[in-house]
Amino acid sequence: MPVLGTTAICALLLIGCAQSPYGNRLQYVEAGKIAITLTDAPFPHSLVSEANVTIFKIDARLKSESETIEDESNSPFQVLFEGETKVNLLELTNGVTKSFGETEVVGGSYDLVRVFVKDANVELTDGRIFDLKVPSGEQTGIKIFIKPELIVSGGLTSELLLDFDVSQSFIAEGGTNDVSEIKGFSFKPVIKASNMSVSGSLSGKVSTSINESEMSLEGAQLSVMAADTLNTTTFTDASGEYMVQGLRAGTYEVIAELDGYETQSTDEVNIVPGNETIQDFNLNE
């Protein structure tokens, strides 16, 4: 499927506090820190110059010892960020970060995060801009479960990666063979939350050999598969490099493909928590 080449992140650091507004109904441990990052999953960008979202609030749900509290009068949600920030997801590539600042949070177990989006638009390479309707994201937030749950304790920093899947979130209406064929977009935000304590990253380079010289391949698609299920995809940049973040620890199959070249795959790519796994590909014509 058509997708954008590289992933990206923007970061929000959260600092824990010891006080709690929820009495003894919640399980507490020593306060700690949460670091949140936002990344874009692949997106077909040859006809698009910008894919913008305005995030005005992010919060996370603190669980009780036995169950998650749902009573709005005794809300377990801790505000992590509040204030409008416009993000062009296509600018966040290969580890470029954007900070959302810091705030205090209660120590404990967090199982869900909500991202509140106010505006979204797409600008095409021909200059046309489409302002998109945000479905429920402004009122109730986009809800993303954190699996496994994020534990904040002991003054340590726990990291959470929010993977904003641009390819699924911005759906083109009309044809996509030429920019003039696009008639608009629908916005259906899809975000995945990755607990970075059990996640790692995958990066590498895709090239080909010409007259015994190596040439980088831009626009090669990398598909990351887990148990025959597509986890995510990305494309190589102008240097032939790619990066995928927020992959849960385990073994994956990675497929590299580009029109005009033979598809290559490997099914034993091991992702280790807190580490970067390197996997290069050399494609034959």
C-alpha positions in Angstrom: 0.0 0.0 0.0 1.2 3.5 -0.7 2.9 5.0 2.4 5.4 7.7 3.6 9.0 6.8 3.9 10.1 7.5 7.4 8.8 7.7 10.9 9.2 10.6 13.3 8.7 11.7 16.9 7.8 14.6 19.1 8.3 14.4 22.8 6.5 15.3 26.0 8.2 14.7 29.4 5.9 14.2 32.5 7.2 14.4 36.1 5.3 12.6 38.8 4.0 13.9 42.2 3.1 12.1 45.4 -0.3 13.7 46.1 -3.5 12.1 44.7 -7.1 13.4 44.4 -8.5 9.9 44.5 -8.2 8.9 48.1 -7.5 5.2 48.8 -9.3 3.9 45.8 -6.1 3.9 43.7 -2.9 1.9 44.1 0.0 4.3 44.7 3.7 3.9 44.4 6.4 6.5 44.6 5.9 9.2 41.9 7.9 9.0 38.7 8.1 10.4 35.2 6.5 9.7 31.9 8.0 10.7 28.6 5.5 10.8 25.7 6.5 10.9 22.1 4.4 11.3 19.0 5.4 9.6 15.7 3.8 9.4 12.2 3.3 6.1 10.5 3.9 5.9 6.8 1.9 8.1 4.4 1.9 8.5 0.6 3.5 11.9 0.3 4.4 12.4 -3.4 1.2 14.5 -3.9 1.0 16.1 -0.4 3.2 18.8 1.1 1.7 19.0 4.5 -0.5 16.9 6.8 -1.4 19.0 9.8 -3.1 18.3 13.1 -3.6 20.8 16.0 -3.3 19.0 19.4 -4.7 21.0 22.3 -4.7 18.4 25.1 -3.3 15.0 26.1 -4.2 13.1 29.2 -3.8 9.6 30.6 -5.9 7.4 32.8 -4.6 6.2 36.2 -6.0 2.9 37.2 -7.4 1.9 40.6 -6.1 -1.2 42.4 -9.1 -3.3 41.3 -10.7 -1.5 38.5 -10.5 1.6 36.3 -12.6 4.5 37.6 -15.1 5.9 35.1 -17.0 8.4 37.3 -16.5 11.8 35.8 -16.8 13.4 39.3 -13.8 11.4 40.4 -11.9 11.3 37.1 -8.7 9.3 37.0 -7.4 11.2 34.0 -4.2 13.1 34.6 -3.6 16.1 32.2 -0.2 15.7 30.5 -0.4 18.6 28.1 -2.8 21.6 27.5 -2.3 24.3 24.9 -2.6 24.4 21.1 0.2 22.9 19.1 0.1 22.5 15.4 2.1 19.6 14.0 2.9 18.9 10.4 3.3 15.1 10.6 5.3 15.0 7.4 8.1 17.1 9.0 8.7 14.6 11.8 11.1 12.2 10.1 14.0 9.9 11.2 14.1 10.9 14.8 13.2 14.7 14.5 11.5 15.6 17.8 9.1 18.2 19.1 8.7 18.7 22.8 5.2 19.2 24.4 6.8 20.3 27.7 6.6 18.8 31.2 3.9 18.3 33.9 3.5 16.5 37.2 1.6 13.2 37.4 0.6 10.7 40.1 2.6 7.6 40.4 0.8 4.4 39.4 -0.4 2.3 36.4 -1.7 4.1 33.3 -3.7 2.0 30.8 -5.2 4.6 28.4 -4.2 7.9 26.8 -6.5 10.5 25.1 -5.3 12.9 22.4 -7.6 15.9 21.8 -7.3 17.2 18.2 -8.9 20.5 17.3 -8.1 21.0 13.6 -6.7 18.9 10.7 -5.9 19.8 7.2 -3.9 18.6 4.1 -2.0 20.8 1.7 -1.3 19.4 -1.7 1.7 20.1 -3.9 -0.5 22.2 -6.2 -1.2 24.5 -3.3 -4.8 23.4 -2.6 -5.7 23.1 1.1 -8.4 20.8 2.5 -9.7 21.6 6.0 -11.0 18.4 7.5 -13.7 17.5 10.0 -12.4 16.1 13.2 -14.7 13.2 14.3 -15.2 13.4 18.1 -11.5 14.1 18.7 -12.2 17.6 19.9 -14.9 16.7 22.3 -14.0 13.3 23.8 -10.4 12.8 22.6 -9.0 10.0 20.6 -8.7 7.1 23.0 -5.7 4.8 22.8 -5.1 1.8 25.1 -1.6 1.3 26.4 -0.5 -2.3 26.2 1.2 -3.3 28.4 0.2 -0.6 30.9 2.7 2.1 31.7 4.0 2.0 35.3 5.1 5.3 36.8 7.1 5.0 40.0 10.3 5.6 41.9 11.2 8.9 40.3 12.1 7.1 37.1 11.0 8.1 33.6 8.6 5.8 31.7 8.3 6.4 28.0 5.2 6.2 25.8 5.3 6.5 22.1 2.1 7.7 20.3 2.3 6.4 16.7 0.0 8.7 14.6 -0.8 6.5 11.5 -1.0 9.1 8.8 -1.7 6.6 6.0 -4.9 5.4 7.8 -5.8 8.8 9.2 -5.9 10.9 6.0 -7.9 9.1 3.3 -7.8 10.7 -0.2 -11.0 11.1 -2.2 -10.7 10.7 -5.9 -7.7 9.4 -7.9 -4.1 9.5 -6.7 -2.2 9.0 -9.9 -2.0 12.8 -10.3 -2.5 15.6 -7.8 -5.3 17.1 -10.0 -7.3 13.9 -9.4 -7.6 14.4 -5.6 -10.9 15.9 -4.7 -10.6 16.0 -0.9 -9.7 14.0 2.2 -11.5 12.3 5.1 -9.9 12.3 8.5 -10.2 9.2 10.6 -7.5 9.5 13.2 -5.7 6.2 14.0 -3.0 6.3 16.8 -1.1 3.4 18.4 0.4 3.7 21.9 3.7 1.8 22.5 5.1 1.3 26.0 8.8 2.0 25.3 9.9 0.0 28.3 9.1 -3.1 26.2 9.8 -1.6 22.8 12.7 -1.0 20.5 13.4 0.5 17.1 14.3 -0.8 13.7 16.5 1.1 11.2 18.6 0.4 8.2 19.4 1.2 4.6 18.0 -0.1 1.3 20.4 0.0 -1.7 21.2 -1.7 -5.0 24.5 -2.6 -6.7 25.4 -1.0 -10.0 28.8 -1.9 -11.6 30.0 -3.0 -8.2 29.1 0.3 -6.6 26.3 0.7 -4.0 23.5 3.1 -4.9 20.9 4.2 -2.3 17.2 3.6 -3.1 14.7 6.3 -2.2 11.0 5.4 -1.8 11.5 1.7 -1.1 8.7 0.3 1.1 9.5 -1.6 4.3 6.7 -3.7 5.8 7.1 -4.9 9.3 5.0 -8.1 9.9 4.2 -9.8 13.2 2.8 -13.4 13.0 1.6 -12.7 9.4 -0.1 -9.5 10.5 1.1 -6.1 9.2 2.4 -4.0 12.2 3.5 -0.9 10.3 5.2 0.2 7.1 7.6 2.9 6.1 9.6 4.2 3.1 13.2 5.1 2.7 14.4 8.7 2.4 16.7 10.2 -0.2 19.6 8.5 1.5 17.9 5.1 1.3 17.6 5.1 5.1 14.5 4.2 7.2 13.5 4.0 10.8 10.5 2.4 12.6 10.1 3.2 16.3 7.8 1.8 19.0 8.1 -1.9 18.1 7.3 -4.2 20.9 10.1 -6.7 21.8 10.0 -9.8 19.7 10.8 -11.3 16.3 9.4 -9.8 13.1 9.5 -10.4 9.4 10.6 -7.3 7.4 9.9 -7.0 3.7 11.6 -4.5 1.4 10.2 -3.7 -2.1 10.4 -1.2 -4.8 9.0 -1.1 -8.3 11.6 -2.4 -10.8 13.4 -4.5 -8.2 13.1 -7.9 -6.7 11.3 -8.0 -3.3 13.5 -9.1 -0.4 12.5 -10.2 3.0 13.9 -11.6 6.3 11.8 -13.3 9.0 14.3 -13.2 11.9 14.6 -9.5 12.8 14.8 -9.4 16.6 13.6 -6.3 18.4 15.1 -5.7 21.9 13.6 -3.3 24.5 15.5 0.0 24.6 17.7 -0.9 21.6 18.0 -0.1 17.9 18.1 -3.1 15.6 19.8 -2.5 12.2 18.6 -4.4 9.1 19.9 -3.4 5.7 18.7 -4.6 2.3 20.3 -4.8 -1.1 17.8 -5.2 -3.9 18.4 -6.7 -7.3 16.9 -5.4 -10.5 
